[in-house]
Amino acid sequence: MALRRTPERAARLLELEALAGGSEDRAQRRAAGAEIGRMIAEAEREVVAWAKG
């Protein structure tokens, strides 16, 4: 949910998912996967900060 909170981040996630799942270029797939991982980590930090109030 936190990843889809802003339209820009949601759009980027969709782009990265398409790259990770459909690119012929292994390096591009790995880079997309890494960026998705960073986005998830950032969203997790936001959720924890929100939960702490």
C-alpha positions, -999 to 999 in steps of 0.1 A, spaced: 0 0 0 27 25 9 43 19 -25 11 30 -42 4 60 -20 18 85 -45 10 84 -83 46 89 -92 59 60 -71 30 37 -82 38 45 -119 75 38 -114 68 5 -96 47 -6 -126 75 4 -150 100 -15 -130 78 -46 -127 74 -46 -165 112 -43 -169 120 -70 -144 95 -94 -159 99 -87 -196 133 -74 -205 157 -95 -225 186 -77 -209 197 -95 -177 214 -64 -163 183 -43 -169 162 -69 -151 186 -70 -122 187 -32 -120 149 -30 -120 147 -56 -93 173 -37 -72 153 -5 -75 121 -23 -65 140 -36 -34 150 0 -25 115 12 -30 102 -16 -7 128 -7 20 118 30 18 81 22 21 88 0 51 107 28 68 77 51 61 52 26 76 74 21 107 77 59 112 39 63 107 32 35 132 54 51 158 34 83 154 
